[in-house]
Amino acid sequence: MGATDRIIRIVLAALFSVLYFTGTITGTAGLVLLVLGGVFLATSLISYCPLYSLVGLNTCPKK
């Protein structure tokens, strides 16, 4: 996973958390976004996305 991809995932995870904890998005949609944000954060911290492996996508400039 490339650096740009990791940064975008971290920013999205932070945005989803803020939207949920401020009450802007609530209910099922809020919980889905919160879980998705957690997945984005986890995959960016470990620099690996299982979905990318399944579809053969690589955003890392080095091989």
C-alpha positions as protocol buffer text, in pm:
chain_id: "A"
residue {
  index: 1
  type: MET
  ca { x: 0 y: 0 z: 0 }
}
residue {
  index: 2
  type: GLY
  ca { x: 141 y: 337 z: -100 }
}
residue {
  index: 3
  type: ALA
  ca { x: 183 y: 638 z: 127 }
}
residue {
  index: 4
  type: THR
  ca { x: -93 y: 836 z: -44 }
}
residue {
  index: 5
  type: ASP
  ca { x: -337 y: 549 z: -3 }
}
residue {
  index: 6
  type: ARG
  ca { x: -249 y: 520 z: 367 }
}
residue {
  index: 7
  type: ILE
  ca { x: -297 y: 893 z: 426 }
}
residue {
  index: 8
  type: ILE
  ca { x: -635 y: 895 z: 250 }
}
residue {
  index: 9
  type: ARG
  ca { x: -752 y: 600 z: 461 }
}
residue {
  index: 10
  type: ILE
  ca { x: -643 y: 768 z: 785 }
}
residue {
  index: 11
  type: VAL
  ca { x: -817 y: 1093 z: 691 }
}
residue {
  index: 12
  type: LEU
  ca { x: -1137 y: 906 z: 600 }
}
residue {
  index: 13
  type: ALA
  ca { x: -1124 y: 709 z: 926 }
}
residue {
  index: 14
  type: ALA
  ca { x: -1090 y: 1033 z: 1122 }
}
residue {
  index: 15
  type: LEU
  ca { x: -1374 y: 1195 z: 926 }
}
residue {
  index: 16
  type: PHE
  ca { x: -1606 y: 899 z: 984 }
}
residue {
  index: 17
  type: SER
  ca { x: -1525 y: 904 z: 1356 }
}
residue {
  index: 18
  type: VAL
  ca { x: -1596 y: 1275 z: 1385 }
}
residue {
  index: 19
  type: LEU
  ca { x: -1925 y: 1240 z: 1197 }
}
residue {
  index: 20
  type: TYR
  ca { x: -2033 y: 956 z: 1426 }
}
residue {
  index: 21
  type: PHE
  ca { x: -1922 y: 1100 z: 1761 }
}
residue {
  index: 22
  type: THR
  ca { x: -2065 y: 1446 z: 1692 }
}
residue {
  index: 23
  type: GLY
  ca { x: -2402 y: 1290 z: 1613 }
}
residue {
  index: 24
  type: THR
  ca { x: -2407 y: 1410 z: 1253 }
}
residue {
  index: 25
  type: ILE
  ca { x: -2462 y: 1054 z: 1131 }
}
residue {
  index: 26
  type: THR
  ca { x: -2643 y: 818 z: 1366 }
}
residue {
  index: 27
  type: GLY
  ca { x: -2812 y: 482 z: 1363 }
}
residue {
  index: 28
  type: THR
  ca { x: -2716 y: 202 z: 1131 }
}
residue {
  index: 29
  type: ALA
  ca { x: -2543 y: 430 z: 881 }
}
residue {
  index: 30
  type: GLY
  ca { x: -2330 y: 577 z: 1159 }
}
residue {
  index: 31
  type: LEU
  ca { x: -2228 y: 236 z: 1287 }
}
residue {
  index: 32
  type: VAL
  ca { x: -2142 y: 117 z: 937 }
}
residue {
  index: 33
  type: LEU
  ca { x: -1923 y: 423 z: 881 }
}
residue {
  index: 34
  type: LEU
  ca { x: -1758 y: 376 z: 1220 }
}
residue {
  index: 35
  type: VAL
  ca { x: -1672 y: 13 z: 1143 }
}
residue {
  index: 36
  type: LEU
  ca { x: -1551 y: 108 z: 795 }
}
residue {
  index: 37
  type: GLY
  ca { x: -1332 y: 377 z: 950 }
}
residue {
  index: 38
  type: GLY
  ca { x: -1186 y: 117 z: 1185 }
}
residue {
  index: 39
  type: VAL
  ca { x: -1106 y: -110 z: 893 }
}
residue {
  index: 40
  type: PHE
  ca { x: -946 y: 180 z: 704 }
}
residue {
  index: 41
  type: LEU
  ca { x: -735 y: 271 z: 1008 }
}
residue {
  index: 42
  type: ALA
  ca { x: -626 y: -89 z: 1069 }
}
residue {
  index: 43
  type: THR
  ca { x: -531 y: -153 z: 707 }
}
residue {
  index: 44
  type: SER
  ca { x: -337 y: 173 z: 687 }
}
residue {
  index: 45
  type: LEU
  ca { x: -144 y: 94 z: 1006 }
}
residue {
  index: 46
  type: ILE
  ca { x: -41 y: -251 z: 887 }
}
residue {
  index: 47
  type: SER
  ca { x: 9 y: -133 z: 524 }
}
residue {
  index: 48
  type: TYR
  ca { x: -185 y: -426 z: 384 }
}
residue {
  index: 49
  type: CYS
  ca { x: -531 y: -448 z: 233 }
}
residue {
  index: 50
  type: PRO
  ca { x: -670 y: -799 z: 178 }
}
residue {
  index: 51
  type: LEU
  ca { x: -918 y: -669 z: -79 }
}
residue {
  index: 52
  type: TYR
  ca { x: -632 y: -532 z: -291 }
}
residue {
  index: 53
  type: SER
  ca { x: -476 y: -879 z: -296 }
}
residue {
  index: 54
  type: LEU
  ca { x: -802 y: -1034 z: -415 }
}
residue {
  index: 55
  type: VAL
  ca { x: -842 y: -795 z: -708 }
}
residue {
  index: 56
  type: GLY
  ca { x: -470 y: -767 z: -786 }
}
residue {
  index: 57
  type: LEU
  ca { x: -440 y: -396 z: -711 }
}
residue {
  index: 58
  type: ASN
  ca { x: -112 y: -248 z: -588 }
}
residue {
  index: 59
  type: THR
  ca { x: -72 y: 120 z: -490 }
}
residue {
  index: 60
  type: CYS
  ca { x: 286 y: 88 z: -367 }
}
residue {
  index: 61
  type: PRO
  ca { x: 536 y: 251 z: -604 }
}
residue {
  index: 62
  type: LYS
  ca { x: 811 y: -2 z: -512 }
}
residue {
  index: 63
  type: LYS
  ca { x: 777 y: -363 z: -607 }
}
